[in-house]
Each structure stands twice: as structure tokens, then as C-alpha cells.
Amino acid sequence: MGSILIVGTGALATFFAARLSASDEQVTMLGSWHDGLEALQKEGARLIGEDGVERSHHVHATNDPVECHNTQFALVLVKSWQTERAAGQLAECLAEDGLALTLQNGLGNRETLMQVLGLQRVAMGVITSGATLIGPGVARAGGEGIISIEDHPRLRPLEEKLRAARFNVEVLTDARSLVWGKLAINAAINPLTALMRIPNGELLNRPEARTLMAYLANETAAVAAVQGIKLPFEDPAVAAEGVAMRTSSNHSSMFQDVSRGAPTEIDAICGAIVRTGEHFDIATPVNRVCWHLIRALTPT
């Protein structure tokens, strides 16, 4: 099996697989999407770069955790509603001293993985890079972002592999800061792009959309603050706009899900913000409206 396991076969999973394979890493992708696996097996992980050129990179793709036995490092890049299944698969293939790094959106993924794999075999990270799934096994890069990972001594070899693949990696000491920082950005961008059916950067061209972005990000920051969580940036609205600018051509994962009538991660993003806010008596009205609007658009 490959030296790095990627759990998932969607846009970001394909993006990471292609970049890591291009840096001479052996990559295995574990998934359940038949068309995606078939395309990856036949044609590799194909990535359309910002220059518009499509390049193919060899990966081993499978739906069988047995083929991933004794995995040392795994990147978890499935949707939040698929995390429980991914945890069960990793229980079969992660080495006793292996480590799974979740780079997923939303709240609760780390805890779900830890319940199955144990505290010592799960680490947290967040990403602001974007990728759009063009078809099975094909992704288009949507702007260069940052991978922020928690300070974890067993992550250093994987950190080096990510840097070798030309990812921008930063290490932060507070995992909760990572999660809530990404949550503020996801809440500000994803539901609006999905509801308006526009790429990330178009939000910045519409004054009303920018106002809504600020409300969504600031509500999230208020819920974080009442828990004593310091976000990794001073102004959440400015941070969200910066990500939208850097990933201007990208279609957010929620936009992609809504477009194909698939379940979204809205419950783990705006829904989680609303529920946590209620617990601490913090009002989050704009997140609440976006939560219900996206749920009204998509299957439950």
C-alpha cells in the first residue's frame, strides 16, 4: 500500500492525492464511490492546475480497508456525515502507532474519530485551499491556501511530506482555535455560495453578500469567544474575505453538493454554530437562517 492513505475520493481528496503523488509519495485512496474509484484506477488522480493544464498522477484506489493494512499516516477528507464510516474503515487499516489527520469541515469529526481510534491516533488540521470536482477522479485547483495543523510531535514526518508537495503548512498550538477559525470561514462562504450558486470570489463583488459574510463570521466568533477560544485571526470577516479572494474561482464544497442534489455539511457548520450558541445563550440568527435554507434545498 502507499506511504500515505487518503480517505475519500472527492475534490479535495483528489487534489491532495495528485499533489502528493507528484512529489513522489506513494498514495492510496480509500473510498466507496464506484465511478470515482474506477476513474482513479484507470487514469490516476487528475488535477487541472491554475494554468488550465490537466496532469495525471498514479495512485492506488480501493474500497477495501484490508488493502490499506498497517497505514502509518492517513488524511481524512470525507464529508462530515461520512466520518463515522471512515472511522470504522481506519480501525481496520491504521497501524497501532499510526496517525489519522482530519482536514474536514465542521465540528465533531475529531471526536468521532477519537471514539473509534483512540486519543493518540487522531490529529486535527484545517485547510483553506479550494478544489472543484470536475468529474470522477478529476479536480480543478481553486486557489492556494494554508494547511494549519495542531502541534503534535508524531505529525512532523507528515508535515514534511506536505511541505515537499508544495503545500503551505503552519503549526498552531490550540486545536480548538483551528476548528473554530475554519468554522467561521466555512460559515461565511459555503452556505452563501451554495444558495446564490456562485464561485467564492463573486461574494466579494456583491455588497449585500459581503455584509452577510461578516454577520456569519462574527456570529461564529462570538460563540467561540464565550467558550474562551481565541481564533487564529483578529477579524473573522476580513479572514473570510481573504480566503474568498484566494480561492476566487473555486466552487465551495457546499455549492458542489447542492448542485448535484447531495447531502451537505450544513448541520456540522451553521447547525453546529446555532446549537452551540443556544447552549451558551448566544444568538446566531443569520447562521440559523442559512442552516434552514440549505436543509430545505437538499436531501436529509
N, C-alpha and C positions, 0 to 999 in steps of 0.2 A: 504494500500500500504506500501512498505518498507520505512525505515527511510532514505535510500539513493537511488536515482534514477540514473541509468547508461543508458545514451542514446547511443545505439549501441549494436551490438551482435557479433562483430568481435573478433580478437585475444586479443587485449588489454582490451576490454570491458569484455570479459570472464575472463581474468586474474584478473582484478580488482574485478569483482563480486565474484570470488572464494575466493580471499584473504579476502575481507571484510566480506563475509558470514562466513568464518572460524573463524573470530574474534567476532562472534555472532551479527553482524549487520543484520538487515532485508534489503534485497536488491531487488529492482525491476529493470528489464531490459526492455527498450522500444526500439523496432526495427521494421524493415519491412521485414527482410529476413525470409521467411516462414520456411525453413529447420532448420535454427538456432533457431528460436523461438520454434518450435516443439521439438527439441532435448533438449533445456533448460527446457521446461515444463515437459518433461518425465523423464529426467535423471539429471537435475540440471546443474550447471556450473562445468565442469570437467577440472581439472588442473593437468598436468603432471609436477611434480616438478623436480628439478635438480637431485634427487635420482632415477628418472625414474618411480616413483610410481604415478599412476593416482588416484586422490581423487575427489569425487563429493560433491558439496555444494549446498544446496537448495537456489533457487531464484524464484521470481515471474516474469515471462516473458510475455510480451504482446505487441500488435501492436496498442493498443487503449489508447491515451493520457487521456481519461476520467478515466481510472483505476489508473492514477497517480495523481489524483487531489490533490492540496494543498501540493505539494512537497516542502520540505524545502531546501534540498541540492541535486543538480544534477551534475554528472560528464559527460561532453560531450566528447565522444570517437568515433565519426564517422569520416569518411573521410572528407577532406576539401570541396569537391564538394557536400557533403550532408549537409553542415552546415545550409543553408537556410531552408531546410525542417525541420531540428532539431529545429531551432529557432521557427518555426510555431508550432511544437508539444509542445515545452516548454511553449509557450504563453498560451496554454490550461491547462497546469498542474502545472506550477510553482506558488507557493504561492506569495502573494503580497510582502511579506518580504523575499521570498526565494532567493537563490543564485545559479547560474549555474557557475561551474568552467570548463573552456575549457582546456583540456590537449592535444589538437590536434596538428598536424604538420602544418607548413606553415604559411603564412601571411594572414591576413584578417578575420580569424574566430571570433576573439573577436569583431571586428567592426560589422560583420554581425549579431551576437547575440545581441549586444547592440542596433542596429537599431530596433529590434523587442521587446526586453525585457526591454530596458532602461539601463542607465549607472550604476545604483545602484544594478542591479541584475545579473551582469556578472563580473567574476574574471578570471584572467589569470594564467596559470601554464604550465610547460613543464615537460616531463619525459624522462629519458634515459634508463629506463627498457625496455627489449625486450620480445616479446611473438610471437609464431608462431601458426597459426590456423591449427590444425591437421584435423579437421572436424567440422561439425555443433555442437556447444556447447562444443568443446574440444580445449584447448590451451596448449601449452608447454612453460614453463618459459624459457626465453633465457638469463638469467643473471640479477643480481640485480643492479639496477641503483638508481637514485635520482629523487625525485619529487621536483621541485623548484616552489614555488608559490609566488605570489606577497603579500606584506604586506597589508592585508585587515582585519580590525577588525571582520567582520562578517564571515571570513573564519576559525576562531580559533576552533569552535566546529568540523568542518570537518577535520581540521588539526589533532586534537586529535584522531578522528576516524581512519584516515590514519596511524597515528603512532601506534595505538593499533593493526592495521592489519600488523604491522612489515614493513611498508614502510619507507624508508629513506626520510625524509622531511626537506627541507631547505626553509627559508623565505628570499626573496630579495625585496629591496625597489623599484627597477626600472623594471617595466613590459616590457619595450622595450628591456632591456638587456636580459631578459628571452627569449623573442621571437627570437631575432637575434642570441643569443647564441645557441639555439636549431636549428635554421635555418642553421647555419654554420655546425653543426654536421650532420643534415639531408642531406644537400647538399653534404657533403664529403663521406657519407656512402651509402645512399639509391640508387642513380642512378647507382653507380658503381656495387653494389651487384646485382642490377636488370639486368644490361647489361651483367655482367660476370656470372650470375647465381651461386653465391657462398654465403655462410654464412658470417656474418660480420667479423669474426676473420681471414678468409682467405685473406682478403685485406692486412693484416699485413705481410703475407708471400710472397707477390709479390712486389718487389721494384717499378715497374712501377705504380702499383696501389697506393702505398703509396705516390708516387710523385703526382699523380692525386688528391688524397685526400687532400694533402697540398694546391694545386692550388685552388681547390673548396672552401676549408675552408677560405683561405686567401683572395680570391676574395670577399667572403661574408663579411668578417671582414672589408675590405676596404669600401664596400658600407655602412656598419653600421657606420664606423668612420666618413665618410663625413656628416652623419646626426647627429653627436655628441653623438652617442650611444656607451657606453663602454660595451664590452662583459664581461660576468661573469668569464672569464679566460684570462690569459695573452697570451697564444699561442693557436690559434684555431686549428692548425694542431695536436698539442700534445693532445688537449682535444678530438678531433675526434678519434685519435688513442686509447686513453684511453677508450672511450665508445665502440669502436670496440672490444677491448680486453675483457672488462667486459661482453659484450654480444656476445662473440665469436661464440657460437653455433646457435645464432638466425638468422633466415631469415628475413631481413628487410621487412617492410610492402610493400614497392615498389616491391621488389623481389616477394613477395607473390601475389601481384596484377598482375604483368606481367605474372607470371606462370599460372594464371588461366584466362588470357585474359580480366581482369577487368580494368576499368579506374584507373588511378594513380593520385597521388597528385603532379605530376611534375610541373604543372602550378603554384601551390601555393608555391613551393620550388625553384627550379632553375629558373623557369619562372619569379617568383616574384623578385628574385635577379637581373635577367637581366633587367627587366623593371624598377626597382628602380635605378639600376646602370645607365641606359640610361638617366633617369631624372636628375641625378647629374653628367653626363658625366664621369662615371667611367666604364672602360672596364671590362667585365666579360666573356672572350671568352670560358673558359672551362665549366662554367655553361651553356652558350648558346649551346654549342655542346651537352652536356648531356641532356638538355631540348629537343632539336630536336630529338635526338636519341631515347629517351624514348617515345616521341609522335609518332615517326614512328613505334614503336613496338606495340602500344596499341590503343584501340578504342578512339575516341574523344567524 
